[in-house]
Amino acid sequence: MKHVYPELMANQAVIEEITTTEEERFSNTLETGLSLVEELIEGAISQGEKLLPSKQVFQLYDTYGFPPELTAEIAGERGLSIDWEG
């Protein structure tokens, strides 16, 4: 690759630093978000709900950066769906 994209080799240290920083940030986002998703799911289950409100799913994304697709996947594993219409 270094012959095709010499700028990658020239900027390798910066690229590695940025990538590592982004990985750490996303890891923190996931850690915080997973806790919040679990709270949301537990609340829905305790109230006998089968749908998570899309407004709360969006809030997790907008406020904490937690991906809605991941929320939907986790909810699905627990037998819940997202109310995308509501």
C-alpha contacts under 8 A as a table, 3 or more apart, distances in Angstrom:
res1	aa1	res2	aa2	distance
1	M	4	V	5.21
1	M	5	Y	5.79
1	M	6	P	7.56
2	K	5	Y	5.18
2	K	6	P	4.81
2	K	7	E	7.85
2	K	8	L	6.88
2	K	9	M	6.05
3	H	6	P	5.69
5	Y	8	L	5.72
5	Y	9	M	7.54
6	P	9	M	5.44
6	P	10	A	6.39
7	E	10	A	4.88
7	E	11	N	6.00
8	L	11	N	5.25
8	L	12	Q	5.61
8	L	15	I	7.87
9	M	12	Q	5.02
11	N	14	V	5.46
11	N	15	I	6.12
12	Q	15	I	5.10
12	Q	16	E	6.06
13	A	16	E	5.17
13	A	17	E	6.16
14	V	17	E	5.09
14	V	18	I	6.15
15	I	18	I	5.23
15	I	19	T	6.05
16	E	19	T	5.10
16	E	20	T	6.04
17	E	20	T	5.18
17	E	21	T	6.14
18	I	21	T	5.13
18	I	22	E	6.15
19	T	22	E	5.16
19	T	23	E	6.14
20	T	23	E	5.08
20	T	24	E	6.22
21	T	24	E	5.15
21	T	25	R	6.20
22	E	25	R	5.06
22	E	26	F	6.09
23	E	26	F	5.19
23	E	27	S	6.05
24	E	27	S	5.02
24	E	28	N	6.29
25	R	28	N	5.14
25	R	29	T	6.20
26	F	29	T	4.82
26	F	30	L	6.09
27	S	30	L	5.10
27	S	31	E	6.16
28	N	31	E	5.04
28	N	32	T	6.19
29	T	32	T	5.34
29	T	33	G	5.83
29	T	64	Y	6.57
29	T	65	G	6.46
29	T	66	F	6.37
30	L	33	G	4.96
30	L	34	L	5.74
30	L	66	F	6.56
31	E	34	L	5.41
31	E	35	S	6.60
32	T	35	S	5.45
32	T	36	L	6.50
32	T	64	Y	7.72
33	G	36	L	5.02
33	G	37	V	5.97
33	G	60	L	7.00
33	G	64	Y	6.70
33	G	65	G	7.87
33	G	66	F	5.53
34	L	37	V	5.05
34	L	38	E	6.10
35	S	38	E	5.22
35	S	39	E	6.40
36	L	39	E	5.06
36	L	40	L	6.21
36	L	60	L	7.75
37	V	40	L	4.99
37	V	41	I	6.06
37	V	60	L	7.95
37	V	71	T	6.63
38	E	41	I	5.06
38	E	42	E	5.94
39	E	42	E	5.16
39	E	43	G	6.07
40	L	43	G	5.20
40	L	44	A	6.30
40	L	52	L	7.70
41	I	44	A	5.10
41	I	45	I	6.10
41	I	52	L	7.36
41	I	75	A	6.77
41	I	78	R	7.96
41	I	80	L	7.95
42	E	45	I	5.10
42	E	46	S	5.99
43	G	46	S	5.20
43	G	47	Q	6.32
44	A	47	Q	5.21
44	A	48	G	6.26
44	A	49	E	4.96
44	A	50	K	7.07
44	A	51	L	7.44
44	A	52	L	6.80
45	I	48	G	4.98
45	I	49	E	5.60
45	I	50	K	7.19
46	S	49	E	7.57
49	E	52	L	7.57
49	E	80	L	7.98
50	K	79	G	7.23
50	K	80	L	4.92
50	K	81	S	6.38
51	L	80	L	5.57
51	L	81	S	4.86
51	L	82	I	5.23
51	L	83	D	5.54
52	L	56	Q	7.45
52	L	57	V	7.37
52	L	75	A	7.99
52	L	80	L	7.03
52	L	81	S	6.19
52	L	82	I	4.75
52	L	83	D	5.80
53	P	56	Q	5.53
53	P	57	V	6.56
53	P	82	I	6.22
53	P	83	D	5.27
53	P	84	W	7.46
53	P	86	G	6.68
54	S	57	V	4.88
54	S	58	F	5.97
54	S	82	I	6.04
54	S	83	D	5.36
54	S	84	W	5.30
54	S	85	E	7.61
54	S	86	G	6.31
55	K	58	F	5.14
55	K	59	Q	6.15
55	K	86	G	7.72
56	Q	59	Q	4.87
56	Q	60	L	6.31
57	V	60	L	5.23
57	V	61	Y	6.57
57	V	68	P	6.13
57	V	71	T	7.04
57	V	82	I	7.87
58	F	61	Y	5.00
58	F	62	D	5.91
58	F	68	P	6.84
59	Q	62	D	4.96
59	Q	63	T	5.59
59	Q	64	Y	7.59
60	L	63	T	5.54
60	L	64	Y	5.31
60	L	65	G	6.47
60	L	66	F	5.53
60	L	67	P	7.76
60	L	68	P	7.72
61	Y	64	Y	5.50
61	Y	65	G	4.30
61	Y	66	F	4.46
61	Y	67	P	5.61
61	Y	68	P	6.30
62	D	65	G	5.72
62	D	66	F	7.74
66	F	70	L	7.57
66	F	71	T	7.62
67	P	70	L	5.37
67	P	71	T	6.52
68	P	71	T	4.92
68	P	72	A	6.13
69	E	72	A	5.08
69	E	73	E	6.20
70	L	73	E	4.97
70	L	74	I	6.14
71	T	74	I	5.24
71	T	75	A	6.00
72	A	75	A	5.05
72	A	76	G	5.97
72	A	81	S	6.54
72	A	82	I	6.24
73	E	76	G	5.07
73	E	77	E	6.37
74	I	77	E	5.14
74	I	78	R	6.61
75	A	78	R	5.13
75	A	79	G	6.35
75	A	80	L	4.90
75	A	81	S	6.03
75	A	82	I	7.64
76	G	79	G	4.96
76	G	80	L	5.00
76	G	81	S	5.78
77	E	80	L	7.39
83	D	86	G	5.47
